[in-house]
Amino acid sequence: MEQTQNTALLVIDLQVGIMGMLPDTGALIANTAKAIANAREKKIPVIYVTVGFRPGAPEVSLNNKSFGAGKERFASMDMAEFAKVLPELEPLEGEVTMIKRRVSAFTGNDLEVVLRAQGIQHMVLSGVATSGAILSTVREAADKDYRITVLSDCCADGDEEVHRVLTTKVFPRQTDVLTVEEWVK
């Protein structure tokens, strides 16, 4: 059985404004719901991190290739709705939720402070996109000396081949890669 002490499950960018961009998210949502239920049952903190910006998107630089092209669109969006966690995965009262301002779950928020305050040394990652938020968070968490597990079937990417390469060839160099079934055992 996997050690659960000092562990947190991060649910990254599984939000209304992003999930509509992915095809067929049914299995991803069901698998993530199972991971969340497992974490709650084992008293593992569930931390929700979504991406969002202030009105007018002042955090978005036109120099940023990922976000800059959408600055005008972000500036006019209802960010509260965009950043809302999917209803099927909704946080319980008291679970930590935070907004990040870039791709990595650490950027533009106090995630690291929350992790340190709770003594978290092992992060279990779920979310989208595998080649975006998950990859960036894996790299930064590894540099910060966290132990990392990626739940491969609780992550998704717009490009299935990129998801496969990351979860089978790239991530195993820095993380344990498990399915939700393997993790809940």
C-alpha positions in Angstrom: 0.0 0.0 0.0 1.3 3.4 -0.9 2.2 5.7 1.9 -0.5 8.4 2.3 1.0 10.5 5.1 2.5 13.8 3.8 0.6 13.2 0.5 -1.8 15.5 -1.3 -3.8 15.0 -4.5 -3.7 18.0 -6.8 -6.6 18.5 -9.3 -5.2 20.9 -11.9 -7.2 22.9 -14.5 -10.3 20.5 -14.5 -12.4 23.6 -14.9 -15.3 24.8 -16.9 -13.4 27.1 -19.2 -10.8 24.5 -20.2 -12.6 21.1 -20.4 -14.8 22.3 -23.2 -11.6 22.3 -25.4 -11.0 18.6 -25.0 -12.9 15.9 -26.9 -14.6 13.1 -24.8 -13.8 13.8 -21.2 -16.1 11.2 -19.7 -13.4 8.7 -18.7 -11.1 11.5 -17.4 -13.8 12.9 -15.2 -14.9 9.5 -13.9 -11.3 8.4 -13.1 -10.5 11.7 -11.4 -13.7 11.5 -9.3 -12.5 8.0 -8.2 -9.1 9.5 -7.3 -10.7 12.3 -5.3 -13.0 9.8 -3.5 -10.0 7.6 -2.7 -8.0 10.6 -1.3 -10.9 11.8 0.8 -11.5 8.2 2.2 -7.8 8.0 3.1 -7.7 11.5 4.6 -5.4 12.7 1.8 -5.9 16.5 1.2 -7.3 17.4 -2.2 -6.1 20.7 -3.5 -7.7 22.3 -6.5 -5.7 24.6 -8.8 -7.3 26.4 -11.7 -6.0 29.0 -14.1 -7.6 32.4 -14.2 -6.9 36.1 -14.4 -8.2 39.4 -13.0 -10.7 41.4 -15.0 -8.9 42.7 -18.1 -6.3 40.0 -17.7 -3.4 42.3 -16.6 -1.3 39.2 -15.7 -1.2 38.1 -19.4 1.8 39.3 -21.3 1.7 39.6 -25.1 5.2 38.1 -25.0 3.7 34.8 -23.6 3.0 32.7 -26.6 0.5 30.4 -24.8 -1.6 33.1 -23.1 -0.8 36.3 -25.1 -2.8 35.3 -28.2 -5.9 35.0 -26.0 -5.4 38.1 -23.9 -8.3 39.9 -25.5 -10.6 36.9 -25.1 -9.5 36.4 -21.5 -9.9 40.1 -20.8 -13.6 40.0 -21.7 -14.4 36.6 -20.1 -16.3 35.9 -16.9 -13.3 34.6 -15.0 -15.3 33.3 -12.1 -17.2 31.0 -14.5 -14.0 30.1 -16.5 -12.1 29.1 -13.4 -14.9 27.1 -11.8 -14.1 23.5 -11.0 -16.3 21.0 -13.0 -19.5 20.4 -11.0 -18.8 16.6 -11.1 -15.5 17.2 -9.2 -16.6 20.1 -7.0 -14.5 20.7 -3.9 -16.0 20.1 -0.5 -16.2 22.8 2.0 -12.7 23.3 3.6 -10.8 21.8 0.7 -8.1 24.2 -0.6 -8.8 25.9 -4.0 -6.5 28.4 -5.7 -6.0 30.2 -8.9 -2.7 30.1 -10.8 -1.7 32.7 -13.3 0.5 30.5 -15.6 0.8 26.9 -16.7 2.6 25.4 -13.6 0.4 24.8 -10.6 3.0 26.8 -8.5 3.0 30.0 -10.5 1.1 33.1 -9.3 -0.3 31.6 -6.1 0.6 30.2 -2.7 0.6 26.5 -3.4 4.0 26.0 -2.0 3.1 27.7 1.2 0.0 25.5 1.6 2.0 22.4 0.9 4.7 23.3 3.4 2.1 24.3 6.1 0.5 20.8 5.8 3.9 19.0 5.6 3.2 17.7 2.1 6.2 16.1 0.5 4.4 13.9 -2.0 2.2 15.3 -4.7 -0.2 13.1 -6.7 -1.1 14.9 -10.0 -4.3 14.8 -12.0 -5.5 17.3 -14.6 -5.0 18.8 -18.0 -3.2 19.3 -20.2 -0.5 16.6 -19.8 1.8 18.6 -22.0 1.0 21.9 -20.2 0.0 22.1 -16.6 1.0 18.5 -15.7 4.4 18.7 -17.4 5.2 22.2 -16.0 4.1 21.1 -12.5 6.2 17.9 -12.7 9.3 19.8 -13.7 8.9 22.5 -11.0 7.9 20.0 -8.3 10.9 17.8 -9.1 13.2 20.8 -8.9 11.6 21.6 -5.5 12.4 18.0 -4.3 8.8 16.8 -4.0 8.0 13.1 -4.5 5.6 13.0 -7.4 3.0 10.5 -8.7 1.2 11.2 -12.0 -2.2 9.4 -12.4 -2.0 8.7 -16.2 -5.7 8.1 -16.7 -6.6 11.2 -14.6 -4.7 13.4 -17.1 -5.4 14.2 -20.7 -4.0 16.2 -23.6 -5.4 17.4 -26.9 -2.8 15.2 -28.5 -3.0 11.5 -27.4 0.5 10.7 -28.7 2.0 13.5 -26.7 0.1 12.2 -23.6 1.5 8.7 -24.3 5.1 9.8 -24.7 5.0 12.0 -21.6 3.4 9.3 -19.4 5.5 6.4 -20.7 8.9 7.9 -21.5 9.4 11.4 -20.0 7.6 11.4 -16.6 9.0 8.1 -15.3 12.4 9.8 -15.1 11.1 12.1 -12.3 7.8 10.5 -11.1 5.9 7.4 -10.5 3.2 7.0 -13.2 0.2 5.0 -12.1 -3.4 4.5 -13.2 -6.1 5.4 -10.7 -6.8 1.7 -10.1 -3.1 1.1 -9.2 -3.1 4.1 -6.9 -6.3 3.3 -5.0 -5.0 -0.2 -4.0 
